[in-house]
Amino acid sequence: MSEPSHGRGINYLFTSGFSAKTEPHALEVFIARQIRHLAIPIENRNEQNPIPLSQNVIKDSLAHFADRCTLCHANDGSGQTPIGKNVNSKALDLRLSDIQSMSDGEIFRVIHNGIRFTAMPAWGEGAPAEDKNSWKPVHFIRHLPQLTPEELDQMEGLNPTTKQNQEEEAAFGQFLQGKDGAVARTDTSHHH
């Protein structure tokens, strides 16, 4: 007689713990989703996005997403980044039906409040009723499955960069303008 599937889930937790290196068991995913769903009061789950959808909202939220969300979720929303693949729980693919089927209110609450015991930070500012900046990305998350190559290119230009990357880009720009000595090595870690 085989062990019930829920028994394998419990045994799985005892043998691998809650390691960020292993894929969560289906039972762990199911429980986490149920807890997330139940943690959002029904009146908040049923909230409709108060920001009307427009091209300007998509443009603004594309820039917001490119600047704040892509380190974990990637420009395309896949979660396939070095950070997104190695945090616990792994960054979700925001294009999938599990996310796209969430209500506007649920997505807003995740953005505004974050998710405890995960890498998802709380981005909300002030009281939820006044937080218009967390509603705009809800439209963009809904837009992710239809993202165009042009939008992806635009996002790459909006992604955060390190100070070293900025210095290298500035030096390269000066070099292209023909300024002498502009291409100075910015990485001094190899010097003795």
Buried (B, 14 or more C-beta within 10 A) or exposed (E): EEEEEEEBBEEBBEEBEEEEEEEBBEBBEEEBEEEBEEBBEEEBBEBEBEBEBEEEBBBBBBBBBBEBBBBBBBBBBBBEBEBBBEBEBBBBBBBBEEBEEBBBBBBBBBBBBBBEEBBBEBBBEEEBEEBEBBBBBBBBBBBBBEBEEEBBEBBEEBEEEEEEEEBBEEBEEBBEEEEEEBEEEEEEEEEE
